[in-house]
C-alpha cells in the first residue's frame, strides 16, 4: 500500500475545498462531506466507548468490527460510484440485533441515556449515528449513492440502542427509565 500519509498537511484544502477518492474536488461543507464527517464522528464515539470496556470483551470485538464498517462507509462516500456496504452488512446487523435483544426484557418504558459511563457513551454514539443517517438520506435525495449505507446506519443505531441496554445492566447495573409525568 505504500506510505499514503507521508505528509499530513497538503495545503490543498486551504480555500475550503477537499479532494474525493476519484480526484474530483468539492466544498468542505458539501452535503457529502457533512455525511462523511458524521460517520467519522460515530466511529470516534465507538472508539471512545471501547476505552470503557475490558480487553477481550465480546461487545468490544463487535464494536471494532463496526468501526471498520463505518470507515468503509465513509470511504464509499468519498469515492463516488463505489460500493463497499452490501446487503450482507445489513443482514449481519439484523442477526446481531436479534441475538443480542433476545435476552433483554421487553421494553415497557422509554429509556434515558445513562446507567453507567459505557452505556451513556453507547447512547451518544447512537444519537450521532441517527444524525449520520439523516444526512445520508438527504444526500441520497440529491446524489446517486448506495442505499445500503442509509439502511446500515438505521440498523446500526438500533444495534447501539440494544448494546446500551446490555451495557447498562452489566455488573448489577440498571437502565434509567423515563418517568411519565403524572396527569394533574
Secondary structure, 3 states (H helix, E strand, C coil): CCCCCCCCCCCCCCCCEEECCCCCEEECCCHHHHHHHHHHHHHHHHHHHHCCCCCCCHHHHHHHHHHHHHHHHHHHHHCCCCCCCCHHHHHHHHHHHHHHHCCCCCCCCCEECCCCHHHHHHHHHHHHHHHHHHHHHHHHHHCCCCHHHHHHHHHHHHHHHHHHHHHHHHHHCCCEECCCCCCC
